[in-house]
Amino acid sequence: MNKFKCFTALFLLPLMALAQKFTLHIHIKAADEKTTVFLIWQTEGKLMLDSAKSKKGLFVLSGTVDKPLEATLFTDYKNSGSKQLMKNAKNGAAVDALQFYIHPGKIGIKTDSLIRNAGFSGSVINSDNERFKLMLKPVTDEEMRISNLLRVGRYVGKDAQKRRLSIQDSLMVAGWLRSIDSLASAKKLIVKAFIDANPGSYISLKNIIIVAGAYPDLAIIEPMFNRLSPTVRNSVDGRAFNQFLNGQKNVVPGKLAPDFTQNDQSGNPIRLSSFRGQYVLLDFWASWCGPCRKDNPALVSVFNDFKTKNFAVLGVSLDDGKSDWIKAIQDDNLSWTQVSDLRHWDNSVAKLYGIHGIPENFLIDPNGVIIAKGLTPGDLRKKLEEIFVK
C-alpha cells in the first residue's frame, strides 16, 4: 500500500443533521480587560474564527454545530492577534492554547491563569477526552522524549542524511525506533481498554475512527464499533462511520467490482464492465495529488510493459477543473483511459468505492472480481508477473 496519500479534509462526509447552539463560558482568573481569547475550528472544510474580550475574567462565545467538532482556544495577553498566534503554534513556539471539543449545549472552561491547564464543567465529551489523554500520558511523554533525542542528536531528517553514523550511534537509534514500535503497541492497548470501558462515550467512537484510518481492517474495527452504545452508534458521526464501513465491505478482494459509467475527457461515457475479459487497474488519482504524480512514471512503465498482455488501466480523477486534469494527463504521459465527473472528493465513483485517500487502486480480473487493492507500482508489477509470466 502507498505510504503517502492525499486525504479528504473531512474523513467522514457528514450526514444531514440540525445545527444546534453551543455556548462557551470561559473563566480565566488572571485575565485583565485587555486579554482576548480566540476560538478556531473547522466545519465543512472552512476555517471558523471567533473571539471575545475579557469582562472581569469572563469570556462568552457561542455558535452552532451539528455534531461535536475539534476546536482550539488561544489566549492573547499581548494583543498579538489570531494570525500571529496560529503562526507561532505552527512553528512550535510557546503559545497558551487548549484543544477540546465544541458541541451543542453549554460548556464551562475554568482556569487560574493558563488556558491549557483549564478544567471543564457541563461537558461529558471533554471530561472523557481529558481522562483518555491522562491514560495515554505516560506513552505520549515517552514518545516525545525519544523524538527529541532523535531530533537534537540529528539522527533524523536532512542532517542525518549528510553524515555517516557510527556503529554505536546506529545501534542506539535502532533501539529508540524499537521503543517507538513498542509504544505504538502500548497505545493501541490503552485505546482498546478505554473503548471497552466506555462504550457510551463519543471519545470511544473518535478513537475507533482514528484506529480504522481510511482503510480499516473490518475484522477488527466492526466488532469494536458494534460494542458502542446505540446512542453513540446513531450519532451523526456514528451513522456516517457505519455507512463508511458498509461501503468498505463491497470493495474487498473477492468481491465483484461495483460497475459504473463516467465520462472521459471528450465527454464519452466509459463503463467499467466494458473492460471485462481483461485485467484492469482501477486507479484513483488527481492532478493536485503529489503522491499520485510521483507514482505516475513508475505506473506508466508498468503499463507499457504489460499493455499487450491483456492488461488495461482505467484512471478516475478527483479533479474539479478540466484544464488541470487534461494537462496532468499530458504532462505525465498517461495514455490509458481516463474518466472524471470533476467533482473533487464528491466524485460519484470515488464515493461508490469508499475512497478517502489517494492514490488508491483496485486490480480487477477478467471476470470483474477484485483481486487486490492498494498496490504500489512495484507491487503491481510483481502481481502482473505472477499472472502473465509463467
C-alpha positions in Angstrom: 0.0 0.0 0.0 1.2 3.5 -0.7 2.8 5.1 2.3 2.0 8.7 1.4 -1.5 9.7 0.3 -3.7 12.8 -0.1 -6.7 12.5 2.2 -10.1 14.2 2.1 -10.3 17.1 4.5 -13.2 15.5 6.2 -12.6 11.9 6.8 -16.3 11.2 7.0 -18.7 13.1 4.9 -21.4 14.2 7.3 -25.0 13.1 7.2 -27.7 15.8 7.4 -28.3 17.0 11.0 -29.8 20.1 12.5 -27.4 22.7 13.7 -27.7 23.4 17.4 -26.3 26.2 19.6 -23.1 25.9 21.7 -22.1 28.4 24.3 -18.7 28.6 26.0 -18.4 30.3 29.4 -14.6 30.7 29.9 -13.3 31.9 33.3 -9.6 33.0 33.5 -8.8 34.4 36.9 -5.6 36.1 35.8 -7.1 37.8 32.7 -7.3 41.6 32.6 -9.5 43.7 30.4 -7.0 43.7 27.5 -7.0 39.9 27.3 -8.6 38.3 24.2 -9.5 34.7 23.6 -9.7 33.2 20.1 -11.7 30.1 19.2 -10.8 28.3 16.0 -12.5 25.3 14.4 -13.3 23.8 11.1 -16.7 23.0 9.6 -17.4 21.6 6.1 -13.7 22.3 5.3 -14.0 26.0 6.2 -11.8 27.6 9.0 -14.0 29.4 11.5 -12.8 32.1 13.9 -14.5 33.8 16.8 -13.1 36.0 19.6 -14.1 37.6 22.9 -12.7 40.2 25.2 -12.4 39.8 29.0 -15.2 41.1 31.2 -13.7 40.7 34.7 -12.1 37.4 33.7 -15.2 36.0 31.9 -15.4 35.4 28.2 -18.5 34.2 26.4 -18.5 32.7 22.9 -21.3 31.0 21.0 -22.2 29.5 17.6 -23.9 26.5 16.0 -22.7 23.0 15.3 -24.5 19.8 14.1 -22.1 17.5 16.0 -19.0 17.6 18.2 -16.1 19.3 16.5 -12.4 19.6 17.5 -11.5 23.2 18.3 -8.6 25.2 19.7 -8.8 28.1 22.2 -6.0 30.6 22.3 -5.4 33.3 25.0 -3.9 36.5 23.8 -2.4 38.6 26.6 -0.1 40.8 24.3 -2.5 41.8 21.5 -0.6 39.5 19.1 -3.7 38.7 17.0 -5.1 35.3 15.9 -2.8 35.0 12.8 0.3 35.5 14.8 -0.8 33.0 17.5 -1.6 30.4 14.8 1.8 31.0 13.1 3.6 30.7 16.5 1.8 27.4 17.2 2.6 26.1 13.7 6.3 26.9 14.1 6.5 25.2 17.5 6.7 28.5 19.6 5.2 28.5 23.0 1.5 29.5 23.0 -1.2 29.2 25.6 -3.8 27.0 23.8 -6.4 24.4 24.7 -7.6 21.7 22.3 -11.0 20.4 23.0 -14.5 19.7 21.5 -17.3 22.2 20.9 -20.7 20.6 20.9 -24.4 21.6 21.4 -25.1 22.9 24.9 -23.2 25.0 27.5 -19.5 24.2 28.1 -17.8 25.6 31.1 -14.0 26.2 31.0 -12.1 27.5 34.1 -8.5 28.1 35.0 -6.5 30.4 37.3 -4.1 31.5 34.5 -3.0 29.2 31.6 -5.9 28.0 29.4 -4.0 24.8 28.6 -4.4 23.8 32.3 -8.2 24.5 32.3 -10.8 22.1 33.6 -14.3 21.5 32.1 -17.8 21.6 33.5 -21.1 20.6 31.8 -19.2 18.7 29.1 -19.1 14.9 29.3 -17.3 14.7 26.0 -14.4 16.9 27.1 -14.2 15.3 30.5 -13.9 11.9 28.8 -11.3 13.2 26.5 -9.2 14.6 29.4 -9.5 11.2 31.1 -8.3 9.5 27.9 -5.4 11.8 27.5 -4.3 11.2 31.1 -4.3 7.4 30.4 -2.1 8.0 27.3 0.2 10.5 29.0 3.0 8.0 30.0 3.1 6.8 26.5 3.0 10.2 24.8 5.6 11.6 27.2 8.0 8.8 26.3 7.3 9.2 22.6 8.1 12.9 22.9 11.3 12.2 24.8 12.6 9.8 22.1 11.5 12.1 19.3 13.5 14.9 21.0 16.6 12.7 21.3 16.4 11.8 17.6 15.9 15.5 16.6 18.5 17.0 18.9 21.1 14.3 18.1 20.4 15.0 14.3 19.6 11.3 13.8 16.6 12.0 11.5 15.9 14.4 8.7 18.3 16.1 6.2 21.2 16.4 8.7 21.2 12.6 9.3 21.5 12.0 5.5 24.6 14.2 5.3 26.7 12.2 7.8 27.6 8.6 8.5 26.5 7.2 11.8 28.9 5.2 13.9 28.0 1.6 14.8 27.3 2.7 18.3 25.0 5.5 17.1 23.3 3.1 14.7 22.6 0.6 17.5 21.3 3.4 19.8 18.9 4.7 17.1 17.7 1.2 16.3 16.9 0.8 20.0 14.9 4.0 20.1 13.0 3.0 17.0 12.1 -0.4 18.6 10.9 1.6 21.6 8.7 3.7 19.4 7.2 0.5 17.9 6.6 -0.9 21.4 4.9 2.4 22.5 2.6 2.2 19.4 1.5 -1.2 20.6 1.0 0.0 24.1 -1.1 2.9 22.8 -3.3 0.5 20.9 -3.9 -1.5 24.1 -4.8 1.7 26.0 -7.2 2.8 23.3 -8.9 -0.6 23.3 -9.2 -0.6 27.1 -10.8 2.8 27.0 -13.3 1.8 24.3 -14.2 -1.4 26.2 -14.7 0.5 29.4 -16.6 3.4 27.8 -19.0 2.2 25.1 -21.2 5.2 25.7 -18.5 7.8 25.1 -18.2 9.9 21.9 -14.4 9.7 22.5 -14.5 6.0 22.1 -16.1 6.5 18.7 -13.5 9.1 17.7 -10.7 6.7 18.7 -12.2 3.8 16.6 -12.3 6.2 13.6 -8.6 7.1 14.2 -7.6 3.4 14.6 -9.6 2.5 11.5 -8.0 5.0 9.2 -9.0 5.3 5.6 -8.6 1.5 5.0 -9.9 -0.3 8.1 -9.4 -4.0 9.0 -13.1 -4.8 9.1 -12.5 -8.0 11.2 -11.1 -5.7 14.0 -12.9 -2.5 13.6 -16.5 -3.7 13.0 -16.8 -5.6 16.3 -15.3 -2.6 18.2 -17.9 -0.3 16.6 -20.7 -2.7 17.4 -19.8 -2.7 21.1 -20.6 1.0 21.3 -23.9 2.1 22.8 -26.9 2.6 20.4 -26.7 6.4 21.2 -23.1 6.7 20.1 -23.7 4.5 17.0 -26.7 6.6 16.0 -24.9 9.9 16.4 -24.1 11.9 13.3 -20.5 10.6 13.2 -21.6 7.1 14.2 -24.1 6.8 11.3 -21.5 8.2 8.9 -18.9 5.8 10.1 -21.3 2.8 9.8 -22.1 3.9 6.3 -18.3 4.0 5.6 -17.8 0.5 7.0 -20.7 -0.9 4.9 -19.2 0.7 1.8 -15.8 -0.9 2.5 -17.4 -4.4 2.5 -18.3 -4.0 -1.1 -14.8 -3.3 -2.4 -12.6 -6.0 -0.8 -10.7 -8.7 -2.7 -13.0 -11.5 -3.7 -16.0 -9.1 -4.3 -17.4 -8.2 -7.7 -16.2 -4.7 -8.6 -19.2 -2.3 -8.5 -20.0 -1.2 -12.0 -20.2 2.4 -13.1 -20.3 4.8 -16.0 -18.4 8.1 -16.1 -17.3 10.4 -19.0 -13.8 10.6 -20.4 -12.1 13.9 -21.4 -14.1 14.1 -24.6 -17.4 13.5 -22.9 -17.8 9.9 -24.0 -19.3 7.6 -21.4 -17.0 4.8 -20.3 -18.4 1.8 -18.4 -16.2 -0.3 -16.2 -17.9 -3.6 -17.3 -16.7 -2.8 -20.9 -13.2 -3.9 -19.7 -14.5 -7.5 -19.0 -12.2 -10.1 -20.4 -9.1 -8.1 -19.3 -7.2 -7.5 -16.1 -7.8 -3.8 -15.3 -6.3 -1.5 -12.7 -8.9 1.0 -11.5 -6.7 3.9 -10.5 -7.9 6.8 -8.4 -5.7 10.0 -8.6 -5.8 13.7 -9.2 -3.6 16.4 -10.7 -3.2 18.1 -7.3 -2.2 14.9 -5.5 1.6 15.0 -5.1 2.0 11.3 -4.2 -0.2 10.3 -7.2 2.0 12.4 -9.6 5.2 10.9 -8.0 3.9 7.3 -8.7 2.8 8.0 -12.3 6.2 7.5 -14.0 6.5 4.0 -12.5 2.9 3.3 -13.3 3.5 4.3 -16.9 6.4 1.9 -17.0 4.3 -1.0 -15.7 1.5 -0.2 -18.2 3.9 -0.1 -21.2 5.4 -3.4 -20.2 2.0 -5.2 -19.8 -0.4 -3.4 -22.1 -0.1 -6.1 -24.8 -0.8 -8.9 -22.3 -4.5 -8.3 -21.7 -3.9 -5.6 -19.1 -5.5 -2.1 -19.1 -5.7 0.8 -16.7 -8.8 3.0 -16.1 -8.0 6.2 -14.3 -10.6 8.0 -12.2 -9.6 11.6 -11.5 -10.8 13.5 -8.4 -10.0 16.8 -10.1 -12.6 19.6 -10.2 -11.0 21.5 -13.1 -10.9 20.1 -16.6 -7.8 22.0 -17.8 -5.7 20.9 -14.8 -6.9 17.3 -15.3 -6.0 17.2 -19.0 -2.7 19.0 -18.5 -1.6 16.4 -15.9 -2.6 13.6 -18.2 -0.4 15.1 -21.0 2.5 16.0 -18.7 2.6 12.6 -17.1 2.2 10.7 -20.4 -0.9 8.8 -19.2 -2.0 7.0 -22.3 -4.7 4.9 -20.8 -8.4 5.6 -20.5 -9.4 8.4 -18.1 -12.7 9.4 -16.6 -13.9 12.1 -14.1 -17.1 14.0 -13.2 -14.9 16.9 -12.0 -16.5 16.9 -8.5 -13.3 16.6 -6.4 -14.0 14.3 -3.3 -17.6 14.1 -4.3 -16.7 12.1 -7.4 -19.5 9.5 -7.7 -17.1 6.6 -8.4 -14.8 7.6 -5.5 -17.9 7.6 -3.2 -19.0 4.2 -4.6 -15.6 2.7 -3.8 -15.3 4.4 -0.4 -12.2 6.4 -1.4 -10.9 8.8 1.3 -7.3 8.9 0.3 -5.4 8.9 -3.0 -3.5 7.3 -4.7 -5.7 4.2 -4.4 -6.3 1.4 -6.8 -8.1 -1.9 -7.3 -6.8 -4.7 -9.6 -9.8 -6.4 -11.2 -9.6 -9.8 -13.0 -11.3 -10.6 -16.4 -14.5 -11.7 -14.6 -14.8 -8.3 -12.9 -13.7 -9.6 -9.5 -11.4 -7.5 -7.3 -8.2 -9.5 -6.7 -6.0 -6.8 -5.0 -6.1 -3.2 -3.8 -3.7 -0.5 -2.6 -0.9 -1.7 -4.8 2.3 0.4 -5.3 3.7 0.4 -8.9 6.3 -2.1 -7.6 3.6 -4.4 -6.1 1.5 -4.1 -9.3 4.5 -5.2 -11.4 5.1 -8.3 -9.2 1.4 -9.2 -9.3 1.2 -8.9 -13.1 4.4 -11.0 -13.4 2.7 -13.7 -11.3 -0.3 -13.6 -13.6 1.4 -13.3 -17.0 4.9 -14.6 -16.7 4.6 -18.3 -16.4 
